[in-house]
């Protein structure tokens, strides 16, 4: 206040009225005009880079992924330092919120399918376990259903399909797309475990015929136990928390275009995954295939 009013009132009179010393005021004024020290300059520089990284993630990433971004750019910085600066400047990532998956309509009459995974979704190599599930997406035009197929090792979404109903065709389409995508890129998919819940789409005679045709082995978890298919449930949480619920979609076509773009450009290629050492699924797969080629 003294600094703001000193053009109007004498400093001597103001410090007397406020009960502070004149030397204290001038010392404070000198500190305000002084150049920031090395630590303050470093913090200010880091803060700018943190804000850039946070904006580039559409406001999604928290301290762990932003730290990885900074380190990739050559910064030597700890996650604690990044977290502290973010907290001090009210910069937050998005955390998953509790949600309830759709009710699985089980069909035990068709045939018995074993659980070949036992929650070991990542078995150390590509094309050993694929996980799949169906979720619902809201649009102003009505519900839209999405089926995805994901590699248990790399977490990459390999195939996916949309529909306005829960017919088994949506699963068949997603599975066939995954097989078609994988064969040229990583070799034969014969024998891969295709794991899901006990929904009627996954236990149907139609899907059993498709599985025999493309050479995959069906596997399902127990009825009502979400942990038996938790890896794909985690993907739905990421999709909805970090992207879908932050937007509104007028039509199903609009939602299909937006979600497809997010899966291909953000999730598969850009989003860092903690289980992969803070790199994207595509980068992780490229490292695996490059290492295999060099070892051959």
Long-range contacts (C-beta under 8 A, 24 or more apart in sequence): 3-29, 3-32, 43-85, 46-70, 46-75, 46-77, 46-81, 46-82, 46-85, 47-85, 47-89, 49-73, 49-75, 50-82, 50-85, 50-86, 50-89, 50-91, 51-89, 51-91, 54-86, 54-91, 54-93, 57-93, 58-242, 58-243, 59-93, 59-94, 60-93, 60-94, 60-242, 60-271, 61-93, 61-272, 62-86, 62-92, 62-93, 62-94, 62-95, 63-93, 64-272, 64-274, 64-278, 65-93, 65-271, 65-272, 65-278, 66-93, 68-272, 68-278, 68-279, 69-272, 94-241, 94-242, 95-241, 96-237, 96-238, 96-241, 97-241, 99-237, 99-240, 101-133, 101-135, 101-226, 101-233, 101-236, 102-134, 102-135, 102-136, 104-197, 104-198, 104-199, 104-223, 104-224, 105-166, 105-199, 105-200, 106-198, 106-199, 106-200, 106-203, 106-223, 107-198, 107-199, 107-200, 107-203, 107-204, 108-198, 108-203, 108-223, 110-203, 110-204, 110-205, 110-208, 111-203, 111-205, 111-208, 113-198, 113-202, 113-203, 113-218, 113-219, 113-220, 114-219, 114-220, 115-195, 115-219, 115-220, 115-221, 115-222, 115-228, 116-193, 116-195, 116-217, 116-219, 117-152, 117-193, 117-195, 117-219, 117-221, 117-228, 119-227, 119-228, 119-230, 121-152, 121-195, 121-230, 121-231, 122-152, 122-153, 122-231, 122-275, 123-152, 123-153, 124-153, 125-153, 125-288, 126-151, 126-153, 126-154, 126-186, 126-285, 126-288, 127-151, 127-182, 127-186, 127-187, 127-189, 127-192, 128-152, 128-153, 128-192, 128-193, 129-153, 129-192, 129-193, 129-195, 130-158, 130-178, 130-192, 130-193, 130-194, 130-195, 130-216, 131-195, 131-196, 131-229, 131-231, 131-232, 132-171, 132-174, 132-175, 132-194, 132-195, 132-196, 132-202, 132-232, 133-196, 133-197, 133-229, 133-232, 133-233, 133-236, 134-166, 134-170, 134-171, 134-199, 134-201, 135-236, 135-239, 135-240, 137-244, 137-249, 137-255, 137-259, 138-249, 139-249, 139-250, 139-251, 139-252, 139-254, 139-255, 140-248, 140-249, 140-250, 140-251, 141-250, 141-251, 141-252, 142-252, 144-252, 144-255, 144-256, 145-170, 146-259, 147-171, 147-173, 147-174, 147-201, 148-174, 148-232, 148-235, 148-263, 149-174, 149-175, 149-177, 149-178, 149-194, 150-231, 150-232, 150-235, 151-281, 151-285, 152-195, 152-231, 154-276, 154-281, 154-284, 154-285, 154-288, 155-231, 155-235, 155-273, 155-275, 155-276, 155-281, 155-284, 156-268, 156-281, 156-282, 156-284, 156-285, 157-235, 157-263, 157-267, 157-268, 157-281, 158-182, 160-260, 160-263, 162-252, 162-256, 162-259, 164-252, 166-201, 167-201, 168-200, 168-201, 168-204, 168-206, 168-207, 170-201, 171-196, 171-201, 171-202, 171-207, 172-206, 172-207, 172-210, 175-207, 175-210, 175-211, 175-214, 175-216, 176-210, 176-214, 179-214, 179-216, 186-285, 186-289, 188-215, 189-214, 189-215, 189-216, 190-215, 190-216, 191-215, 191-216, 191-217, 192-216, 192-217, 193-217, 193-219, 194-218, 194-219, 195-219, 195-220, 195-221, 195-229, 196-220, 196-221, 196-229, 196-232, 197-221, 197-223, 197-226, 197-228, 197-229, 198-222, 198-223, 235-267, 238-267, 238-271, 239-263, 239-267, 242-271
